[in-house]
Amino acid sequence: MQGYHGAERRDEQAPYEPPPEPASATTHAREFHRGDTVTFNDRDGRNITGVIVRINQRTATLGTADGGTWRVPFHALRRVLDV
């Protein structure tokens, strides 16, 4: 082999070490409950605020003040803190 020297060759392979688990950056369904006030940005960049009316497997169904409903994935939701 061209460019390969015996000094670079290793007869033993290092044991496999799996990469570390990434920090949990995802938001899970169990972090939200019915009645929580949450906000998210829609596709047009508008900030929508609503109350969770239903928890689905991958999304939450929100009801907004203007009577609309949205189905939003949990990773897009942010909790609104009552001050």
mmCIF file of the N, C-alpha and C atoms, coordinates in Angstrom:
data_MODEL
# 
_entry.id   MODEL 
# 
loop_
_atom_site.group_PDB 
_atom_site.id 
_atom_site.type_symbol 
_atom_site.label_atom_id 
_atom_site.label_alt_id 
_atom_site.label_comp_id 
_atom_site.label_asym_id 
_atom_site.label_entity_id 
_atom_site.label_seq_id 
_atom_site.pdbx_PDB_ins_code 
_atom_site.Cartn_x 
_atom_site.Cartn_y 
_atom_site.Cartn_z 
_atom_site.occupancy 
_atom_site.B_iso_or_equiv 
_atom_site.pdbx_formal_charge 
_atom_site.auth_seq_id 
_atom_site.auth_comp_id 
_atom_site.auth_asym_id 
_atom_site.auth_atom_id 
_atom_site.pdbx_PDB_model_num 
ATOM 1   N N  . MET A 1 1  ? 0.835   -1.177 0.000  1.00 0.00 ? 1  MET A N  1 
ATOM 2   C CA . MET A 1 1  ? 0.000   0.000  0.000  1.00 0.00 ? 1  MET A CA 1 
ATOM 3   C C  . MET A 1 1  ? 0.875   1.234  0.000  1.00 0.00 ? 1  MET A C  1 
ATOM 4   N N  . GLN A 1 2  ? 0.471   2.155  -0.760 1.00 0.00 ? 2  GLN A N  1 
ATOM 5   C CA . GLN A 1 2  ? 1.254   3.371  -0.882 1.00 0.00 ? 2  GLN A CA 1 
ATOM 6   C C  . GLN A 1 2  ? 0.937   4.313  0.281  1.00 0.00 ? 2  GLN A C  1 
ATOM 7   N N  . GLY A 1 3  ? 1.966   4.858  0.915  1.00 0.00 ? 3  GLY A N  1 
ATOM 8   C CA . GLY A 1 3  ? 1.782   5.810  2.004  1.00 0.00 ? 3  GLY A CA 1 
ATOM 9   C C  . GLY A 1 3  ? 1.471   5.170  3.339  1.00 0.00 ? 3  GLY A C  1 
ATOM 10  N N  . TYR A 1 4  ? 1.515   3.854  3.427  1.00 0.00 ? 4  TYR A N  1 
ATOM 11  C CA . TYR A 1 4  ? 1.211   3.169  4.679  1.00 0.00 ? 4  TYR A CA 1 
ATOM 12  C C  . TYR A 1 4  ? 2.493   2.557  5.223  1.00 0.00 ? 4  TYR A C  1 
ATOM 13  N N  . HIS A 1 5  ? 2.820   2.888  6.447  1.00 0.00 ? 5  HIS A N  1 
ATOM 14  C CA . HIS A 1 5  ? 4.045   2.402  7.062  1.00 0.00 ? 5  HIS A CA 1 
ATOM 15  C C  . HIS A 1 5  ? 3.711   1.427  8.182  1.00 0.00 ? 5  HIS A C  1 
ATOM 16  N N  . GLY A 1 6  ? 4.607   0.510  8.416  1.00 0.00 ? 6  GLY A N  1 
ATOM 17  C CA . GLY A 1 6  ? 4.422   -0.476 9.463  1.00 0.00 ? 6  GLY A CA 1 
ATOM 18  C C  . GLY A 1 6  ? 4.273   0.152  10.842 1.00 0.00 ? 6  GLY A C  1 
ATOM 19  N N  . ALA A 1 7  ? 4.882   1.305  11.062 1.00 0.00 ? 7  ALA A N  1 
ATOM 20  C CA . ALA A 1 7  ? 4.794   1.966  12.355 1.00 0.00 ? 7  ALA A CA 1 
ATOM 21  C C  . ALA A 1 7  ? 3.377   2.471  12.621 1.00 0.00 ? 7  ALA A C  1 
ATOM 22  N N  . GLU A 1 8  ? 2.611   2.717  11.579 1.00 0.00 ? 8  GLU A N  1 
ATOM 23  C CA . GLU A 1 8  ? 1.253   3.226  11.748 1.00 0.00 ? 8  GLU A CA 1 
ATOM 24  C C  . GLU A 1 8  ? 0.239   2.101  11.938 1.00 0.00 ? 8  GLU A C  1 
ATOM 25  N N  . ARG A 1 9  ? 0.655   0.902  11.661 1.00 0.00 ? 9  ARG A N  1 
ATOM 26  C CA . ARG A 1 9  ? -0.248  -0.226 11.716 1.00 0.00 ? 9  ARG A CA 1 
ATOM 27  C C  . ARG A 1 9  ? -0.474  -0.639 13.161 1.00 0.00 ? 9  ARG A C  1 
ATOM 28  N N  . ARG A 1 10 ? -1.711  -0.940 13.480 1.00 0.00 ? 10 ARG A N  1 
ATOM 29  C CA . ARG A 1 10 ? -2.042  -1.399 14.817 1.00 0.00 ? 10 ARG A CA 1 
ATOM 30  C C  . ARG A 1 10 ? -2.614  -2.799 14.716 1.00 0.00 ? 10 ARG A C  1 
ATOM 31  N N  . ASP A 1 11 ? -2.046  -3.716 15.446 1.00 0.00 ? 11 ASP A N  1 
ATOM 32  C CA . ASP A 1 11 ? -2.534  -5.087 15.423 1.00 0.00 ? 11 ASP A CA 1 
ATOM 33  C C  . ASP A 1 11 ? -3.785  -5.260 16.280 1.00 0.00 ? 11 ASP A C  1 
ATOM 34  N N  . GLU A 1 12 ? -3.886  -4.459 17.313 1.00 0.00 ? 12 GLU A N  1 
ATOM 35  C CA . GLU A 1 12 ? -5.044  -4.564 18.186 1.00 0.00 ? 12 GLU A CA 1 
ATOM 36  C C  . GLU A 1 12 ? -5.956  -3.370 17.954 1.00 0.00 ? 12 GLU A C  1 
ATOM 37  N N  . GLN A 1 13 ? -7.243  -3.649 17.941 1.00 0.00 ? 13 GLN A N  1 
ATOM 38  C CA . GLN A 1 13 ? -8.216  -2.588 17.747 1.00 0.00 ? 13 GLN A CA 1 
ATOM 39  C C  . GLN A 1 13 ? -8.681  -2.074 19.104 1.00 0.00 ? 13 GLN A C  1 
ATOM 40  N N  . ALA A 1 14 ? -8.813  -0.773 19.228 1.00 0.00 ? 14 ALA A N  1 
ATOM 41  C CA . ALA A 1 14 ? -9.265  -0.190 20.488 1.00 0.00 ? 14 ALA A CA 1 
ATOM 42  C C  . ALA A 1 14 ? -10.703 -0.620 20.753 1.00 0.00 ? 14 ALA A C  1 
ATOM 43  N N  . PRO A 1 15 ? -11.073 -0.838 22.012 1.00 0.00 ? 15 PRO A N  1 
ATOM 44  C CA . PRO A 1 15 ? -12.456 -1.227 22.306 1.00 0.00 ? 15 PRO A CA 1 
ATOM 45  C C  . PRO A 1 15 ? -13.416 -0.106 21.918 1.00 0.00 ? 15 PRO A C  1 
ATOM 46  N N  . TYR A 1 16 ? -14.579 -0.509 21.476 1.00 0.00 ? 16 TYR A N  1 
ATOM 47  C CA . TYR A 1 16 ? -15.586 0.462  21.046 1.00 0.00 ? 16 TYR A CA 1 
ATOM 48  C C  . TYR A 1 16 ? -16.150 1.205  22.245 1.00 0.00 ? 16 TYR A C  1 
ATOM 49  N N  . GLU A 1 17 ? -16.164 2.508  22.149 1.00 0.00 ? 17 GLU A N  1 
ATOM 50  C CA . GLU A 1 17 ? -16.794 3.345  23.158 1.00 0.00 ? 17 GLU A CA 1 
ATOM 51  C C  . GLU A 1 17 ? -17.889 4.132  22.471 1.00 0.00 ? 17 GLU A C  1 
ATOM 52  N N  . PRO A 1 18 ? -19.143 3.912  22.855 1.00 0.00 ? 18 PRO A N  1 
ATOM 53  C CA . PRO A 1 18 ? -20.233 4.633  22.201 1.00 0.00 ? 18 PRO A CA 1 
ATOM 54  C C  . PRO A 1 18 ? -20.142 6.122  22.503 1.00 0.00 ? 18 PRO A C  1 
ATOM 55  N N  . PRO A 1 19 ? -20.623 6.957  21.596 1.00 0.00 ? 19 PRO A N  1 
ATOM 56  C CA . PRO A 1 19 ? -20.585 8.395  21.841 1.00 0.00 ? 19 PRO A CA 1 
ATOM 57  C C  . PRO A 1 19 ? -21.486 8.749  23.023 1.00 0.00 ? 19 PRO A C  1 
ATOM 58  N N  . PRO A 1 20 ? -21.205 9.839  23.703 1.00 0.00 ? 20 PRO A N  1 
ATOM 59  C CA . PRO A 1 20 ? -22.045 10.215 24.843 1.00 0.00 ? 20 PRO A CA 1 
ATOM 60  C C  . PRO A 1 20 ? -23.439 10.594 24.376 1.00 0.00 ? 20 PRO A C  1 
ATOM 61  N N  . GLU A 1 21 ? -24.406 10.377 25.243 1.00 0.00 ? 21 GLU A N  1 
ATOM 62  C CA . GLU A 1 21 ? -25.783 10.741 24.931 1.00 0.00 ? 21 GLU A CA 1 
ATOM 63  C C  . GLU A 1 21 ? -25.882 12.264 24.851 1.00 0.00 ? 21 GLU A C  1 
ATOM 64  N N  . PRO A 1 22 ? -26.591 12.785 23.856 1.00 0.00 ? 22 PRO A N  1 
ATOM 65  C CA . PRO A 1 22 ? -26.730 14.241 23.764 1.00 0.00 ? 22 PRO A CA 1 
ATOM 66  C C  . PRO A 1 22 ? -27.594 14.763 24.902 1.00 0.00 ? 22 PRO A C  1 
ATOM 67  N N  . ALA A 1 23 ? -27.367 16.006 25.240 1.00 0.00 ? 23 ALA A N  1 
ATOM 68  C CA . ALA A 1 23 ? -28.197 16.639 26.261 1.00 0.00 ? 23 ALA A CA 1 
ATOM 69  C C  . ALA A 1 23 ? -29.622 16.702 25.744 1.00 0.00 ? 23 ALA A C  1 
ATOM 70  N N  . SER A 1 24 ? -30.555 16.498 26.616 1.00 0.00 ? 24 SER A N  1 
ATOM 71  C CA . SER A 1 24 ? -31.956 16.466 26.204 1.00 0.00 ? 24 SER A CA 1 
ATOM 72  C C  . SER A 1 24 ? -32.417 17.862 25.814 1.00 0.00 ? 24 SER A C  1 
ATOM 73  N N  . ALA A 1 25 ? -32.515 18.094 24.521 1.00 0.00 ? 25 ALA A N  1 
ATOM 74  C CA . ALA A 1 25 ? -32.984 19.379 24.019 1.00 0.00 ? 25 ALA A CA 1 
ATOM 75  C C  . ALA A 1 25 ? -34.420 19.281 23.554 1.00 0.00 ? 25 ALA A C  1 
ATOM 76  N N  . THR A 1 26 ? -35.001 18.104 23.643 1.00 0.00 ? 26 THR A N  1 
ATOM 77  C CA . THR A 1 26 ? -36.364 17.924 23.180 1.00 0.00 ? 26 THR A CA 1 
ATOM 78  C C  . THR A 1 26 ? -37.334 18.140 24.323 1.00 0.00 ? 26 THR A C  1 
ATOM 79  N N  . THR A 1 27 ? -38.532 18.497 23.985 1.00 0.00 ? 27 THR A N  1 
ATOM 80  C CA . THR A 1 27 ? -39.584 18.684 24.957 1.00 0.00 ? 27 THR A CA 1 
ATOM 81  C C  . THR A 1 27 ? -40.539 17.503 24.832 1.00 0.00 ? 27 THR A C  1 
ATOM 82  N N  . HIS A 1 28 ? -40.899 16.915 25.941 1.00 0.00 ? 28 HIS A N  1 
ATOM 83  C CA . HIS A 1 28 ? -41.726 15.726 25.933 1.00 0.00 ? 28 HIS A CA 1 
ATOM 84  C C  . HIS A 1 28 ? -43.143 16.045 26.380 1.00 0.00 ? 28 HIS A C  1 
ATOM 85  N N  . ALA A 1 29 ? -44.047 15.177 26.017 1.00 0.00 ? 29 ALA A N  1 
ATOM 86  C CA . ALA A 1 29 ? -45.455 15.349 26.357 1.00 0.00 ? 29 ALA A CA 1 
ATOM 87  C C  . ALA A 1 29 ? -45.669 15.428 27.861 1.00 0.00 ? 29 ALA A C  1 
ATOM 88  N N  . ARG A 1 30 ? -44.881 14.682 28.625 1.00 0.00 ? 30 ARG A N  1 
ATOM 89  C CA . ARG A 1 30 ? -45.095 14.654 30.073 1.00 0.00 ? 30 ARG A CA 1 
ATOM 90  C C  . ARG A 1 30 ? -44.748 15.978 30.756 1.00 0.00 ? 30 ARG A C  1 
ATOM 91  N N  . GLU A 1 31 ? -44.123 16.900 30.038 1.00 0.00 ? 31 GLU A N  1 
ATOM 92  C CA . GLU A 1 31 ? -43.804 18.202 30.617 1.00 0.00 ? 31 GLU A CA 1 
ATOM 93  C C  . GLU A 1 31 ? -44.972 19.171 30.537 1.00 0.00 ? 31 GLU A C  1 
ATOM 94  N N  . PHE A 1 32 ? -46.023 18.803 29.802 1.00 0.00 ? 32 PHE A N  1 
ATOM 95  C CA . PHE A 1 32 ? -47.185 19.660 29.637 1.00 0.00 ? 32 PHE A CA 1 
ATOM 96  C C  . PHE A 1 32 ? -48.431 18.948 30.144 1.00 0.00 ? 32 PHE A C  1 
ATOM 97  N N  . HIS A 1 33 ? -49.411 19.746 30.573 1.00 0.00 ? 33 HIS A N  1 
ATOM 98  C CA . HIS A 1 33 ? -50.670 19.214 31.088 1.00 0.00 ? 33 HIS A CA 1 
ATOM 99  C C  . HIS A 1 33 ? -51.824 20.019 30.507 1.00 0.00 ? 33 HIS A C  1 
ATOM 100 N N  . ARG A 1 34 ? -53.009 19.402 30.505 1.00 0.00 ? 34 ARG A N  1 
ATOM 101 C CA . ARG A 1 34 ? -54.199 20.136 30.059 1.00 0.00 ? 34 ARG A CA 1 
ATOM 102 C C  . ARG A 1 34 ? -54.382 21.364 30.926 1.00 0.00 ? 34 ARG A C  1 
ATOM 103 N N  . GLY A 1 35 ? -54.714 22.471 30.288 1.00 0.00 ? 35 GLY A N  1 
ATOM 104 C CA . GLY A 1 35 ? -54.922 23.710 31.025 1.00 0.00 ? 35 GLY A CA 1 
ATOM 105 C C  . GLY A 1 35 ? -53.701 24.608 31.069 1.00 0.00 ? 35 GLY A C  1 
ATOM 106 N N  . ASP A 1 36 ? -52.526 24.109 30.676 1.00 0.00 ? 36 ASP A N  1 
ATOM 107 C CA . ASP A 1 36 ? -51.316 24.929 30.646 1.00 0.00 ? 36 ASP A CA 1 
ATOM 108 C C  . ASP A 1 36 ? -51.433 25.973 29.534 1.00 0.00 ? 36 ASP A C  1 
ATOM 109 N N  . THR A 1 37 ? -50.973 27.171 29.815 1.00 0.00 ? 37 THR A N  1 
ATOM 110 C CA . THR A 1 37 ? -50.913 28.215 28.801 1.00 0.00 ? 37 THR A CA 1 
ATOM 111 C C  . THR A 1 37 ? -49.548 28.146 28.138 1.00 0.00 ? 37 THR A C  1 
ATOM 112 N N  . VAL A 1 38 ? -49.553 28.049 26.821 1.00 0.00 ? 38 VAL A N  1 
ATOM 113 C CA . VAL A 1 38 ? -48.320 27.896 26.055 1.00 0.00 ? 38 VAL A CA 1 
ATOM 114 C C  . VAL A 1 38 ? -48.334 28.847 24.864 1.00 0.00 ? 38 VAL A C  1 
ATOM 115 N N  . THR A 1 39 ? -47.169 29.004 24.263 1.00 0.00 ? 39 THR A N  1 
ATOM 116 C CA . THR A 1 39 ? -47.046 29.842 23.083 1.00 0.00 ? 39 THR A CA 1 
ATOM 117 C C  . THR A 1 39 ? -46.136 29.145 22.077 1.00 0.00 ? 39 THR A C  1 
ATOM 118 N N  . PHE A 1 40 ? -46.288 29.519 20.804 1.00 0.00 ? 40 PHE A N  1 
ATOM 119 C CA . PHE A 1 40 ? -45.436 28.994 19.737 1.00 0.00 ? 40 PHE A CA 1 
ATOM 120 C C  . PHE A 1 40 ? -45.476 29.976 18.577 1.00 0.00 ? 40 PHE A C  1 
ATOM 121 N N  . ASN A 1 41 ? -44.547 29.826 17.651 1.00 0.00 ? 41 ASN A N  1 
ATOM 122 C CA . ASN A 1 41 ? -44.521 30.651 16.448 1.00 0.00 ? 41 ASN A CA 1 
ATOM 123 C C  . ASN A 1 41 ? -45.086 29.832 15.301 1.00 0.00 ? 41 ASN A C  1 
ATOM 124 N N  . ASP A 1 42 ? -46.066 30.405 14.572 1.00 0.00 ? 42 ASP A N  1 
ATOM 125 C CA . ASP A 1 42 ? -46.622 29.677 13.436 1.00 0.00 ? 42 ASP A CA 1 
ATOM 126 C C  . ASP A 1 42 ? -45.697 29.814 12.229 1.00 0.00 ? 42 ASP A C  1 
ATOM 127 N N  . ARG A 1 43 ? -46.110 29.265 11.095 1.00 0.00 ? 43 ARG A N  1 
ATOM 128 C CA . ARG A 1 43 ? -45.255 29.260 9.902  1.00 0.00 ? 43 ARG A CA 1 
ATOM 129 C C  . ARG A 1 43 ? -44.962 30.658 9.374  1.00 0.00 ? 43 ARG A C  1 
ATOM 130 N N  . ASP A 1 44 ? -45.823 31.616 9.680  1.00 0.00 ? 44 ASP A N  1 
ATOM 131 C CA . ASP A 1 44 ? -45.605 32.997 9.244  1.00 0.00 ? 44 ASP A CA 1 
ATOM 132 C C  . ASP A 1 44 ? -44.801 33.796 10.251 1.00 0.00 ? 44 ASP A C  1 
ATOM 133 N N  . GLY A 1 45 ? -44.395 33.174 11.349 1.00 0.00 ? 45 GLY A N  1 
ATOM 134 C CA . GLY A 1 45 ? -43.593 33.849 12.358 1.00 0.00 ? 45 GLY A CA 1 
ATOM 135 C C  . GLY A 1 45 ? -44.406 34.577 13.409 1.00 0.00 ? 45 GLY A C  1 
ATOM 136 N N  . ARG A 1 46 ? -45.732 34.448 13.350 1.00 0.00 ? 46 ARG A N  1 
ATOM 137 C CA . ARG A 1 46 ? -46.582 35.097 14.362 1.00 0.00 ? 46 ARG A CA 1 
ATOM 138 C C  . ARG A 1 46 ? -46.534 34.311 15.659 1.00 0.00 ? 46 ARG A C  1 
ATOM 139 N N  . ASN A 1 47 ? -46.576 35.019 16.767 1.00 0.00 ? 47 ASN A N  1 
ATOM 140 C CA . ASN A 1 47 ? -46.569 34.399 18.083 1.00 0.00 ? 47 ASN A CA 1 
ATOM 141 C C  . ASN A 1 47 ? -48.014 34.069 18.460 1.00 0.00 ? 47 ASN A C  1 
ATOM 142 N N  . ILE A 1 48 ? -48.323 32.788 18.623 1.00 0.00 ? 48 ILE A N  1 
ATOM 143 C CA . ILE A 1 48 ? -49.672 32.339 18.966 1.00 0.00 ? 48 ILE A CA 1 
ATOM 144 C C  . ILE A 1 48 ? -49.646 31.827 20.403 1.00 0.00 ? 48 ILE A C  1 
ATOM 145 N N  . THR A 1 49 ? -50.615 32.276 21.206 1.00 0.00 ? 49 THR A N  1 
ATOM 146 C CA . THR A 1 49 ? -50.732 31.841 22.597 1.00 0.00 ? 49 THR A CA 1 
ATOM 147 C C  . THR A 1 49 ? -52.065 31.130 22.761 1.00 0.00 ? 49 THR A C  1 
ATOM 148 N N  . GLY A 1 50 ? -52.053 30.025 23.481 1.00 0.00 ? 50 GLY A N  1 
ATOM 149 C CA . GLY A 1 50 ? -53.279 29.276 23.702 1.00 0.00 ? 50 GLY A CA 1 
ATOM 150 C C  . GLY A 1 50 ? -53.173 28.399 24.927 1.00 0.00 ? 50 GLY A C  1 
ATOM 151 N N  . VAL A 1 51 ? -54.256 27.676 25.182 1.00 0.00 ? 51 VAL A N  1 
ATOM 152 C CA . VAL A 1 51 ? -54.345 26.773 26.322 1.00 0.00 ? 51 VAL A CA 1 
ATOM 153 C C  . VAL A 1 51 ? -54.440 25.346 25.783 1.00 0.00 ? 51 VAL A C  1 
ATOM 154 N N  . ILE A 1 52 ? -53.705 24.439 26.402 1.00 0.00 ? 52 ILE A N  1 
ATOM 155 C CA . ILE A 1 52 ? -53.735 23.043 25.974 1.00 0.00 ? 52 ILE A CA 1 
ATOM 156 C C  . ILE A 1 52 ? -55.078 22.433 26.361 1.00 0.00 ? 52 ILE A C  1 
ATOM 157 N N  . VAL A 1 53 ? -55.787 21.918 25.353 1.00 0.00 ? 53 VAL A N  1 
ATOM 158 C CA . VAL A 1 53 ? -57.072 21.271 25.605 1.00 0.00 ? 53 VAL A CA 1 
ATOM 159 C C  . VAL A 1 53 ? -56.978 19.759 25.457 1.00 0.00 ? 53 VAL A C  1 
ATOM 160 N N  . ARG A 1 54 ? -55.929 19.281 24.788 1.00 0.00 ? 54 ARG A N  1 
ATOM 161 C CA . ARG A 1 54 ? -55.764 17.836 24.613 1.00 0.00 ? 54 ARG A CA 1 
ATOM 162 C C  . ARG A 1 54 ? -54.290 17.519 24.416 1.00 0.00 ? 54 ARG A C  1 
ATOM 163 N N  . ILE A 1 55 ? -53.850 16.416 25.034 1.00 0.00 ? 55 ILE A N  1 
ATOM 164 C CA . ILE A 1 55 ? -52.489 15.922 24.863 1.00 0.00 ? 55 ILE A CA 1 
ATOM 165 C C  . ILE A 1 55 ? -52.562 14.702 23.950 1.00 0.00 ? 55 ILE A C  1 
ATOM 166 N N  . ASN A 1 56 ? -51.920 14.782 22.816 1.00 0.00 ? 56 ASN A N  1 
ATOM 167 C CA . ASN A 1 56 ? -51.844 13.665 21.885 1.00 0.00 ? 56 ASN A CA 1 
ATOM 168 C C  . ASN A 1 56 ? -50.481 12.988 22.051 1.00 0.00 ? 56 ASN A C  1 
ATOM 169 N N  . GLN A 1 57 ? -50.178 11.982 21.247 1.00 0.00 ? 57 GLN A N  1 
ATOM 170 C CA . GLN A 1 57 ? -48.916 11.263 21.387 1.00 0.00 ? 57 GLN A CA 1 
ATOM 171 C C  . GLN A 1 57 ? -47.726 12.146 21.029 1.00 0.00 ? 57 GLN A C  1 
ATOM 172 N N  . ARG A 1 58 ? -47.806 12.882 19.915 1.00 0.00 ? 58 ARG A N  1 
ATOM 173 C CA . ARG A 1 58 ? -46.683 13.710 19.458 1.00 0.00 ? 58 ARG A CA 1 
ATOM 174 C C  . ARG A 1 58 ? -46.987 15.198 19.430 1.00 0.00 ? 58 ARG A C  1 
ATOM 175 N N  . THR A 1 59 ? -48.249 15.552 19.625 1.00 0.00 ? 59 THR A N  1 
ATOM 176 C CA . THR A 1 59 ? -48.662 16.951 19.538 1.00 0.00 ? 59 THR A CA 1 
ATOM 177 C C  . THR A 1 59 ? -49.600 17.291 20.684 1.00 0.00 ? 59 THR A C  1 
ATOM 178 N N  . ALA A 1 60 ? -49.808 18.586 20.851 1.00 0.00 ? 60 ALA A N  1 
ATOM 179 C CA . ALA A 1 60 ? -50.814 19.080 21.787 1.00 0.00 ? 60 ALA A CA 1 
ATOM 180 C C  . ALA A 1 60 ? -51.834 19.873 20.984 1.00 0.00 ? 60 ALA A C  1 
ATOM 181 N N  . THR A 1 61 ? -53.096 19.751 21.342 1.00 0.00 ? 61 THR A N  1 
ATOM 182 C CA . THR A 1 61 ? -54.135 20.534 20.703 1.00 0.00 ? 61 THR A CA 1 
ATOM 183 C C  . THR A 1 61 ? -54.387 21.750 21.579 1.00 0.00 ? 61 THR A C  1 
ATOM 184 N N  . LEU A 1 62 ? -54.291 22.928 20.967 1.00 0.00 ? 62 LEU A N  1 
ATOM 185 C CA . LEU A 1 62 ? -54.446 24.181 21.695 1.00 0.00 ? 62 LEU A CA 1 
ATOM 186 C C  . LEU A 1 62 ? -55.735 24.871 21.284 1.00 0.00 ? 62 LEU A C  1 
ATOM 187 N N  . GLY A 1 63 ? -56.331 25.559 22.228 1.00 0.00 ? 63 GLY A N  1 
ATOM 188 C CA . GLY A 1 63 ? -57.448 26.443 21.941 1.00 0.00 ? 63 GLY A CA 1 
ATOM 189 C C  . GLY A 1 63 ? -56.981 27.871 22.162 1.00 0.00 ? 63 GLY A C  1 
ATOM 190 N N  . THR A 1 64 ? -57.279 28.750 21.209 1.00 0.00 ? 64 THR A N  1 
ATOM 191 C CA . THR A 1 64 ? -56.852 30.143 21.318 1.00 0.00 ? 64 THR A CA 1 
ATOM 192 C C  . THR A 1 64 ? -58.026 31.029 21.713 1.00 0.00 ? 64 THR A C  1 
ATOM 193 N N  . ALA A 1 65 ? -57.720 32.248 22.114 1.00 0.00 ? 65 ALA A N  1 
ATOM 194 C CA . ALA A 1 65 ? -58.744 33.180 22.578 1.00 0.00 ? 65 ALA A CA 1 
ATOM 195 C C  . ALA A 1 65 ? -59.738 33.539 21.480 1.00 0.00 ? 65 ALA A C  1 
ATOM 196 N N  . ASP A 1 66 ? -59.309 33.510 20.215 1.00 0.00 ? 66 ASP A N  1 
ATOM 197 C CA . ASP A 1 66 ? -60.211 33.862 19.113 1.00 0.00 ? 66 ASP A CA 1 
ATOM 198 C C  . ASP A 1 66 ? -61.055 32.673 18.646 1.00 0.00 ? 66 ASP A C  1 
ATOM 199 N N  . GLY A 1 67 ? -61.011 31.553 19.386 1.00 0.00 ? 67 GLY A N  1 
ATOM 200 C CA . GLY A 1 67 ? -61.823 30.391 19.065 1.00 0.00 ? 67 GLY A CA 1 
ATOM 201 C C  . GLY A 1 67 ? -61.156 29.401 18.131 1.00 0.00 ? 67 GLY A C  1 
ATOM 202 N N  . GLY A 1 68 ? -59.929 29.643 17.727 1.00 0.00 ? 68 GLY A N  1 
ATOM 203 C CA . GLY A 1 68 ? -59.219 28.731 16.831 1.00 0.00 ? 68 GLY A CA 1 
ATOM 204 C C  . GLY A 1 68 ? -58.609 27.563 17.580 1.00 0.00 ? 68 GLY A C  1 
ATOM 205 N N  . THR A 1 69 ? -58.303 26.516 16.842 1.00 0.00 ? 69 THR A N  1 
ATOM 206 C CA . THR A 1 69 ? -57.591 25.368 17.416 1.00 0.00 ? 69 THR A CA 1 
ATOM 207 C C  . THR A 1 69 ? -56.352 25.090 16.579 1.00 0.00 ? 69 THR A C  1 
ATOM 208 N N  . TRP A 1 70 ? -55.302 24.672 17.249 1.00 0.00 ? 70 TRP A N  1 
ATOM 209 C CA . TRP A 1 70 ? -54.024 24.354 16.609 1.00 0.00 ? 70 TRP A CA 1 
ATOM 210 C C  . TRP A 1 70 ? -53.537 23.030 17.150 1.00 0.00 ? 70 TRP A C  1 
ATOM 211 N N  . ARG A 1 71 ? -52.949 22.217 16.283 1.00 0.00 ? 71 ARG A N  1 
ATOM 212 C CA . ARG A 1 71 ? -52.250 21.007 16.704 1.00 0.00 ? 71 ARG A CA 1 
ATOM 213 C C  . ARG A 1 71 ? -50.769 21.272 16.508 1.00 0.00 ? 71 ARG A C  1 
ATOM 214 N N  . VAL A 1 72 ? -50.017 21.295 17.603 1.00 0.00 ? 72 VAL A N  1 
ATOM 215 C CA . VAL A 1 72 ? -48.630 21.754 17.587 1.00 0.00 ? 72 VAL A CA 1 
ATOM 216 C C  . VAL A 1 72 ? -47.733 20.675 18.190 1.00 0.00 ? 72 VAL A C  1 
ATOM 217 N N  . PRO A 1 73 ? -46.586 20.363 17.537 1.00 0.00 ? 73 PRO A N  1 
ATOM 218 C CA . PRO A 1 73 ? -45.651 19.401 18.142 1.00 0.00 ? 73 PRO A CA 1 
ATOM 219 C C  . PRO A 1 73 ? -45.039 19.987 19.415 1.00 0.00 ? 73 PRO A C  1 
ATOM 220 N N  . PHE A 1 74 ? -44.717 19.113 20.343 1.00 0.00 ? 74 PHE A N  1 
ATOM 221 C CA . PHE A 1 74 ? -44.221 19.563 21.647 1.00 0.00 ? 74 PHE A CA 1 
ATOM 222 C C  . PHE A 1 74 ? -42.925 20.359 21.553 1.00 0.00 ? 74 PHE A C  1 
ATOM 223 N N  . HIS A 1 75 ? -42.066 20.040 20.602 1.00 0.00 ? 75 HIS A N  1 
ATOM 224 C CA . HIS A 1 75 ? -40.792 20.751 20.517 1.00 0.00 ? 75 HIS A CA 1 
ATOM 225 C C  . HIS A 1 75 ? -40.974 22.216 20.140 1.00 0.00 ? 75 HIS A C  1 
ATOM 226 N N  . ALA A 1 76 ? -42.125 22.588 19.594 1.00 0.00 ? 76 ALA A N  1 
ATOM 227 C CA . ALA A 1 76 ? -42.368 23.981 19.207 1.00 0.00 ? 76 ALA A CA 1 
ATOM 228 C C  . ALA A 1 76 ? -43.009 24.797 20.322 1.00 0.00 ? 76 ALA A C  1 
ATOM 229 N N  . LEU A 1 77 ? -43.482 24.135 21.367 1.00 0.00 ? 77 LEU A N  1 
ATOM 230 C CA . LEU A 1 77 ? -44.196 24.826 22.444 1.00 0.00 ? 77 LEU A CA 1 
ATOM 231 C C  . LEU A 1 77 ? -43.248 25.415 23.479 1.00 0.00 ? 77 LEU A C  1 
ATOM 232 N N  . ARG A 1 78 ? -43.650 26.571 23.998 1.00 0.00 ? 78 ARG A N  1 
ATOM 233 C CA . ARG A 1 78 ? -42.953 27.201 25.122 1.00 0.00 ? 78 ARG A CA 1 
ATOM 234 C C  . ARG A 1 78 ? -44.000 27.533 26.170 1.00 0.00 ? 78 ARG A C  1 
ATOM 235 N N  . ARG A 1 79 ? -43.696 27.236 27.408 1.00 0.00 ? 79 ARG A N  1 
ATOM 236 C CA . ARG A 1 79 ? -44.623 27.506 28.495 1.00 0.00 ? 79 ARG A CA 1 
ATOM 237 C C  . ARG A 1 79 ? -44.686 29.006 28.775 1.00 0.00 ? 79 ARG A C  1 
ATOM 238 N N  . VAL A 1 80 ? -45.890 29.497 29.050 1.00 0.00 ? 80 VAL A N  1 
ATOM 239 C CA . VAL A 1 80 ? -46.085 30.897 29.424 1.00 0.00 ? 80 VAL A CA 1 
ATOM 240 C C  . VAL A 1 80 ? -46.168 30.942 30.944 1.00 0.00 ? 80 VAL A C  1 
ATOM 241 N N  . LEU A 1 81 ? -45.313 31.738 31.550 1.00 0.00 ? 81 LEU A N  1 
ATOM 242 C CA . LEU A 1 81 ? -45.282 31.852 32.998 1.00 0.00 ? 81 LEU A CA 1 
ATOM 243 C C  . LEU A 1 81 ? -46.272 32.918 33.450 1.00 0.00 ? 81 LEU A C  1 
ATOM 244 N N  . ASP A 1 82 ? -47.064 32.596 34.463 1.00 0.00 ? 82 ASP A N  1 
ATOM 245 C CA . ASP A 1 82 ? -47.969 33.576 35.052 1.00 0.00 ? 82 ASP A CA 1 
ATOM 246 C C  . ASP A 1 82 ? -47.185 34.448 36.003 1.00 0.00 ? 82 ASP A C  1 
ATOM 247 N N  . VAL A 1 83 ? -47.325 35.747 35.837 1.00 0.00 ? 83 VAL A N  1 
ATOM 248 C CA . VAL A 1 83 ? -46.564 36.675 36.685 1.00 0.00 ? 83 VAL A CA 1 
ATOM 249 C C  . VAL A 1 83 ? -47.504 37.359 37.655 1.00 0.00 ? 83 VAL A C  1 
# 
